[in-house]
């Protein structure tokens, strides 16, 4: 299954940003993903600066 962000329709509502636990967002996401048994592999490419 593929979810393309350029094809998702906006609802006009926004969700307020929240702080990630810890100081390293990559470690946070990797830890959460490693804790769940998976059947699928996802690859995400973001064309944006780190800022």
PDB file of N, CA, C and O in Angstrom:
ATOM      1  N   UNK A   1       0.841  -1.171   0.000  1.00  0.00           N
ATOM      2  CA  UNK A   1       0.000   0.000   0.000  1.00  0.00           C
ATOM      3  C   UNK A   1       0.890   1.239   0.000  1.00  0.00           C
ATOM      4  O   UNK A   1       1.872   1.300   0.740  1.00  0.00           O
ATOM      5  N   UNK A   2       0.555   2.211  -0.814  1.00  0.00           N
ATOM      6  CA  UNK A   2       1.345   3.429  -0.931  1.00  0.00           C
ATOM      7  C   UNK A   2       0.459   4.617  -0.596  1.00  0.00           C
ATOM      8  O   UNK A   2      -0.638   4.751  -1.138  1.00  0.00           O
ATOM      9  N   UNK A   3       0.931   5.475   0.292  1.00  0.00           N
ATOM     10  CA  UNK A   3       0.240   6.719   0.617  1.00  0.00           C
ATOM     11  C   UNK A   3       1.091   7.859   0.090  1.00  0.00           C
ATOM     12  O   UNK A   3       2.176   8.113   0.612  1.00  0.00           O
ATOM     13  N   UNK A   4       0.622   8.538  -0.921  1.00  0.00           N
ATOM     14  CA  UNK A   4       1.365   9.664  -1.502  1.00  0.00           C
ATOM     15  C   UNK A   4       0.844  10.966  -0.919  1.00  0.00           C
ATOM     16  O   UNK A   4      -0.344  11.271  -1.018  1.00  0.00           O
ATOM     17  N   UNK A   5       1.743  11.728  -0.311  1.00  0.00           N
ATOM     18  CA  UNK A   5       1.337  12.976   0.312  1.00  0.00           C
ATOM     19  C   UNK A   5       0.783  13.975  -0.684  1.00  0.00           C
ATOM     20  O   UNK A   5      -0.065  14.794  -0.328  1.00  0.00           O
ATOM     21  N   UNK A   6       1.247  13.922  -1.930  1.00  0.00           N
ATOM     22  CA  UNK A   6       0.741  14.865  -2.920  1.00  0.00           C
ATOM     23  C   UNK A   6      -0.678  14.534  -3.375  1.00  0.00           C
ATOM     24  O   UNK A   6      -1.283  15.308  -4.117  1.00  0.00           O
ATOM     25  N   UNK A   7      -1.216  13.391  -2.939  1.00  0.00           N
ATOM     26  CA  UNK A   7      -2.575  13.014  -3.317  1.00  0.00           C
ATOM     27  C   UNK A   7      -3.549  13.023  -2.147  1.00  0.00           C
ATOM     28  O   UNK A   7      -4.713  12.657  -2.308  1.00  0.00           O
ATOM     29  N   UNK A   8      -3.090  13.433  -0.987  1.00  0.00           N
ATOM     30  CA  UNK A   8      -3.964  13.498   0.182  1.00  0.00           C
ATOM     31  C   UNK A   8      -4.666  14.852   0.184  1.00  0.00           C
ATOM     32  O   UNK A   8      -4.022  15.892   0.042  1.00  0.00           O
ATOM     33  N   UNK A   9      -5.963  14.834   0.342  1.00  0.00           N
ATOM     34  CA  UNK A   9      -6.741  16.063   0.349  1.00  0.00           C
ATOM     35  C   UNK A   9      -6.755  16.656   1.755  1.00  0.00           C
ATOM     36  O   UNK A   9      -7.022  15.952   2.729  1.00  0.00           O
ATOM     37  N   UNK A  10      -6.471  17.933   1.854  1.00  0.00           N
ATOM     38  CA  UNK A  10      -6.481  18.617   3.144  1.00  0.00           C
ATOM     39  C   UNK A  10      -7.913  18.866   3.584  1.00  0.00           C
ATOM     40  O   UNK A  10      -8.786  19.138   2.760  1.00  0.00           O
ATOM     41  N   UNK A  11      -8.149  18.774   4.876  1.00  0.00           N
ATOM     42  CA  UNK A  11      -9.490  18.989   5.416  1.00  0.00           C
ATOM     43  C   UNK A  11      -9.676  20.415   5.915  1.00  0.00           C
ATOM     44  O   UNK A  11     -10.785  20.799   6.285  1.00  0.00           O
ATOM     45  N   UNK A  12      -8.611  21.201   5.931  1.00  0.00           N
ATOM     46  CA  UNK A  12      -8.714  22.550   6.452  1.00  0.00           C
ATOM     47  C   UNK A  12      -8.432  22.622   7.936  1.00  0.00           C
ATOM     48  O   UNK A  12      -8.256  23.711   8.483  1.00  0.00           O
ATOM     49  N   UNK A  13      -8.386  21.477   8.595  1.00  0.00           N
ATOM     50  CA  UNK A  13      -8.080  21.433  10.023  1.00  0.00           C
ATOM     51  C   UNK A  13      -6.601  21.148  10.197  1.00  0.00           C
ATOM     52  O   UNK A  13      -5.993  20.469   9.369  1.00  0.00           O
ATOM     53  N   UNK A  14      -6.031  21.656  11.254  1.00  0.00           N
ATOM     54  CA  UNK A  14      -4.624  21.372  11.530  1.00  0.00           C
ATOM     55  C   UNK A  14      -4.485  20.776  12.926  1.00  0.00           C
ATOM     56  O   UNK A  14      -5.319  20.993  13.805  1.00  0.00           O
ATOM     57  N   UNK A  15      -3.438  20.041  13.098  1.00  0.00           N
ATOM     58  CA  UNK A  15      -3.142  19.422  14.381  1.00  0.00           C
ATOM     59  C   UNK A  15      -1.952  20.158  14.974  1.00  0.00           C
ATOM     60  O   UNK A  15      -0.933  20.314  14.301  1.00  0.00           O
ATOM     61  N   UNK A  16      -2.055  20.614  16.209  1.00  0.00           N
ATOM     62  CA  UNK A  16      -0.925  21.341  16.797  1.00  0.00           C
ATOM     63  C   UNK A  16       0.307  20.440  16.933  1.00  0.00           C
ATOM     64  O   UNK A  16       0.206  19.262  17.276  1.00  0.00           O
ATOM     65  N   UNK A  17       1.450  21.022  16.658  1.00  0.00           N
ATOM     66  CA  UNK A  17       2.706  20.269  16.792  1.00  0.00           C
ATOM     67  C   UNK A  17       2.949  19.939  18.255  1.00  0.00           C
ATOM     68  O   UNK A  17       2.574  20.701  19.146  1.00  0.00           O
ATOM     69  N   UNK A  18       3.577  18.801  18.493  1.00  0.00           N
ATOM     70  CA  UNK A  18       3.937  18.447  19.861  1.00  0.00           C
ATOM     71  C   UNK A  18       5.403  18.068  19.898  1.00  0.00           C
ATOM     72  O   UNK A  18       5.964  17.608  18.903  1.00  0.00           O
ATOM     73  N   UNK A  19       6.001  18.258  21.018  1.00  0.00           N
ATOM     74  CA  UNK A  19       7.424  17.946  21.173  1.00  0.00           C
ATOM     75  C   UNK A  19       7.629  16.439  21.216  1.00  0.00           C
ATOM     76  O   UNK A  19       6.843  15.712  21.824  1.00  0.00           O
ATOM     77  N   UNK A  20       8.691  15.976  20.565  1.00  0.00           N
ATOM     78  CA  UNK A  20       9.037  14.556  20.637  1.00  0.00           C
ATOM     79  C   UNK A  20       9.721  14.270  21.960  1.00  0.00           C
ATOM     80  O   UNK A  20      10.477  15.103  22.461  1.00  0.00           O
ATOM     81  N   UNK A  21       9.467  13.111  22.527  1.00  0.00           N
ATOM     82  CA  UNK A  21      10.181  12.747  23.741  1.00  0.00           C
ATOM     83  C   UNK A  21      11.669  12.560  23.435  1.00  0.00           C
ATOM     84  O   UNK A  21      12.018  11.943  22.429  1.00  0.00           O
ATOM     85  N   UNK A  22      12.529  13.075  24.275  1.00  0.00           N
ATOM     86  CA  UNK A  22      13.973  12.930  24.070  1.00  0.00           C
ATOM     87  C   UNK A  22      14.518  14.013  23.162  1.00  0.00           C
ATOM     88  O   UNK A  22      13.786  14.893  22.708  1.00  0.00           O
ATOM     89  N   UNK A  23      15.815  13.937  22.904  1.00  0.00           N
ATOM     90  CA  UNK A  23      16.476  14.966  22.113  1.00  0.00           C
ATOM     91  C   UNK A  23      16.769  14.545  20.677  1.00  0.00           C
ATOM     92  O   UNK A  23      17.188  15.375  19.871  1.00  0.00           O
ATOM     93  N   UNK A  24      16.558  13.270  20.340  1.00  0.00           N
ATOM     94  CA  UNK A  24      16.936  12.765  19.021  1.00  0.00           C
ATOM     95  C   UNK A  24      15.713  12.178  18.316  1.00  0.00           C
ATOM     96  O   UNK A  24      15.306  11.057  18.620  1.00  0.00           O
ATOM     97  N   UNK A  25      15.121  12.930  17.369  1.00  0.00           N
ATOM     98  CA  UNK A  25      13.929  12.419  16.693  1.00  0.00           C
ATOM     99  C   UNK A  25      14.170  11.124  15.928  1.00  0.00           C
ATOM    100  O   UNK A  25      13.281  10.274  15.875  1.00  0.00           O
ATOM    101  N   UNK A  26      15.341  10.952  15.339  1.00  0.00           N
ATOM    102  CA  UNK A  26      15.643   9.727  14.589  1.00  0.00           C
ATOM    103  C   UNK A  26      15.655   8.527  15.534  1.00  0.00           C
ATOM    104  O   UNK A  26      15.094   7.480  15.213  1.00  0.00           O
ATOM    105  N   UNK A  27      16.286   8.674  16.687  1.00  0.00           N
ATOM    106  CA  UNK A  27      16.325   7.585  17.670  1.00  0.00           C
ATOM    107  C   UNK A  27      14.922   7.274  18.187  1.00  0.00           C
ATOM    108  O   UNK A  27      14.592   6.111  18.417  1.00  0.00           O
ATOM    109  N   UNK A  28      14.103   8.296  18.369  1.00  0.00           N
ATOM    110  CA  UNK A  28      12.727   8.097  18.832  1.00  0.00           C
ATOM    111  C   UNK A  28      11.935   7.255  17.836  1.00  0.00           C
ATOM    112  O   UNK A  28      11.305   6.269  18.218  1.00  0.00           O
ATOM    113  N   UNK A  29      11.965   7.637  16.567  1.00  0.00           N
ATOM    114  CA  UNK A  29      11.218   6.901  15.541  1.00  0.00           C
ATOM    115  C   UNK A  29      11.773   5.487  15.377  1.00  0.00           C
ATOM    116  O   UNK A  29      11.005   4.530  15.284  1.00  0.00           O
ATOM    117  N   UNK A  30      13.093   5.349  15.339  1.00  0.00           N
ATOM    118  CA  UNK A  30      13.710   4.026  15.188  1.00  0.00           C
ATOM    119  C   UNK A  30      13.338   3.116  16.354  1.00  0.00           C
ATOM    120  O   UNK A  30      13.056   1.934  16.156  1.00  0.00           O
ATOM    121  N   UNK A  31      13.337   3.655  17.550  1.00  0.00           N
ATOM    122  CA  UNK A  31      12.973   2.862  18.729  1.00  0.00           C
ATOM    123  C   UNK A  31      11.528   2.421  18.703  1.00  0.00           C
ATOM    124  O   UNK A  31      11.215   1.286  19.065  1.00  0.00           O
ATOM    125  N   UNK A  32      10.641   3.310  18.277  1.00  0.00           N
ATOM    126  CA  UNK A  32       9.219   2.965  18.192  1.00  0.00           C
ATOM    127  C   UNK A  32       8.983   1.899  17.127  1.00  0.00           C
ATOM    128  O   UNK A  32       8.205   0.969  17.338  1.00  0.00           O
ATOM    129  N   UNK A  33       9.649   2.033  15.987  1.00  0.00           N
ATOM    130  CA  UNK A  33       9.470   1.057  14.917  1.00  0.00           C
ATOM    131  C   UNK A  33      10.057  -0.301  15.282  1.00  0.00           C
ATOM    132  O   UNK A  33       9.510  -1.339  14.912  1.00  0.00           O
ATOM    133  N   UNK A  34      11.169  -0.291  16.007  1.00  0.00           N
ATOM    134  CA  UNK A  34      11.818  -1.553  16.378  1.00  0.00           C
ATOM    135  C   UNK A  34      11.005  -2.324  17.416  1.00  0.00           C
ATOM    136  O   UNK A  34      11.167  -3.537  17.544  1.00  0.00           O
ATOM    137  N   UNK A  35      10.141  -1.645  18.151  1.00  0.00           N
ATOM    138  CA  UNK A  35       9.378  -2.286  19.218  1.00  0.00           C
ATOM    139  C   UNK A  35       8.135  -3.019  18.705  1.00  0.00           C
ATOM    140  O   UNK A  35       7.501  -3.760  19.456  1.00  0.00           O
ATOM    141  N   UNK A  36       7.785  -2.820  17.442  1.00  0.00           N
ATOM    142  CA  UNK A  36       6.561  -3.395  16.894  1.00  0.00           C
ATOM    143  C   UNK A  36       6.920  -4.431  15.838  1.00  0.00           C
ATOM    144  O   UNK A  36       7.713  -4.148  14.939  1.00  0.00           O
ATOM    145  N   UNK A  37       6.343  -5.635  15.934  1.00  0.00           N
ATOM    146  CA  UNK A  37       6.594  -6.618  14.874  1.00  0.00           C
ATOM    147  C   UNK A  37       5.997  -6.120  13.559  1.00  0.00           C
ATOM    148  O   UNK A  37       4.868  -5.630  13.529  1.00  0.00           O
ATOM    149  N   UNK A  38       6.747  -6.246  12.493  1.00  0.00           N
ATOM    150  CA  UNK A  38       6.274  -5.714  11.211  1.00  0.00           C
ATOM    151  C   UNK A  38       6.222  -6.797  10.139  1.00  0.00           C
ATOM    152  O   UNK A  38       6.956  -7.784  10.183  1.00  0.00           O
ATOM    153  N   UNK A  39       5.353  -6.583   9.199  1.00  0.00           N
ATOM    154  CA  UNK A  39       5.282  -7.442   8.027  1.00  0.00           C
ATOM    155  C   UNK A  39       5.671  -6.686   6.777  1.00  0.00           C
ATOM    156  O   UNK A  39       5.849  -7.279   5.713  1.00  0.00           O
ATOM    157  N   UNK A  40       5.805  -5.367   6.904  1.00  0.00           N
ATOM    158  CA  UNK A  40       6.065  -4.526   5.742  1.00  0.00           C
ATOM    159  C   UNK A  40       7.273  -3.635   6.009  1.00  0.00           C
ATOM    160  O   UNK A  40       7.588  -3.325   7.158  1.00  0.00           O
ATOM    161  N   UNK A  41       7.932  -3.237   4.954  1.00  0.00           N
ATOM    162  CA  UNK A  41       9.061  -2.321   5.042  1.00  0.00           C
ATOM    163  C   UNK A  41       8.653  -1.018   4.364  1.00  0.00           C
ATOM    164  O   UNK A  41       8.084  -1.031   3.273  1.00  0.00           O
ATOM    165  N   UNK A  42       8.944   0.096   5.009  1.00  0.00           N
ATOM    166  CA  UNK A  42       8.599   1.402   4.436  1.00  0.00           C
ATOM    167  C   UNK A  42       9.872   2.211   4.239  1.00  0.00           C
ATOM    168  O   UNK A  42      10.766   2.198   5.086  1.00  0.00           O
ATOM    169  N   UNK A  43       9.944   2.913   3.116  1.00  0.00           N
ATOM    170  CA  UNK A  43      11.058   3.813   2.832  1.00  0.00           C
ATOM    171  C   UNK A  43      10.456   5.184   2.582  1.00  0.00           C
ATOM    172  O   UNK A  43       9.561   5.332   1.749  1.00  0.00           O
ATOM    173  N   UNK A  44      10.942   6.180   3.297  1.00  0.00           N
ATOM    174  CA  UNK A  44      10.432   7.534   3.162  1.00  0.00           C
ATOM    175  C   UNK A  44      11.566   8.440   2.684  1.00  0.00           C
ATOM    176  O   UNK A  44      12.652   8.442   3.264  1.00  0.00           O
ATOM    177  N   UNK A  45      11.312   9.197   1.640  1.00  0.00           N
ATOM    178  CA  UNK A  45      12.281  10.168   1.150  1.00  0.00           C
ATOM    179  C   UNK A  45      11.672  11.556   1.288  1.00  0.00           C
ATOM    180  O   UNK A  45      10.600  11.829   0.748  1.00  0.00           O
ATOM    181  N   UNK A  46      12.354  12.421   2.008  1.00  0.00           N
ATOM    182  CA  UNK A  46      11.864  13.786   2.221  1.00  0.00           C
ATOM    183  C   UNK A  46      12.824  14.735   1.519  1.00  0.00           C
ATOM    184  O   UNK A  46      14.017  14.768   1.823  1.00  0.00           O
ATOM    185  N   UNK A  47      12.299  15.497   0.590  1.00  0.00           N
ATOM    186  CA  UNK A  47      13.112  16.473  -0.137  1.00  0.00           C
ATOM    187  C   UNK A  47      12.960  17.838   0.538  1.00  0.00           C
ATOM    188  O   UNK A  47      12.223  18.701   0.061  1.00  0.00           O
ATOM    189  N   UNK A  48      13.659  18.016   1.639  1.00  0.00           N
ATOM    190  CA  UNK A  48      13.584  19.262   2.388  1.00  0.00           C
ATOM    191  C   UNK A  48      14.831  19.390   3.239  1.00  0.00           C
ATOM    192  O   UNK A  48      15.525  18.409   3.504  1.00  0.00           O
ATOM    193  N   UNK A  49      15.102  20.599   3.659  1.00  0.00           N
ATOM    194  CA  UNK A  49      16.249  20.800   4.538  1.00  0.00           C
ATOM    195  C   UNK A  49      15.909  20.313   5.944  1.00  0.00           C
ATOM    196  O   UNK A  49      14.735  20.145   6.273  1.00  0.00           O
ATOM    197  N   UNK A  50      16.901  20.090   6.753  1.00  0.00           N
ATOM    198  CA  UNK A  50      16.687  19.616   8.121  1.00  0.00           C
ATOM    199  C   UNK A  50      16.005  20.661   8.982  1.00  0.00           C
ATOM    200  O   UNK A  50      15.363  20.308   9.972  1.00  0.00           O
ATOM    201  N   UNK A  51      16.122  21.926   8.641  1.00  0.00           N
ATOM    202  CA  UNK A  51      15.480  22.976   9.420  1.00  0.00           C
ATOM    203  C   UNK A  51      13.979  22.876   9.259  1.00  0.00           C
ATOM    204  O   UNK A  51      13.242  23.675   9.838  1.00  0.00           O
TER     205      UNK A  51
END
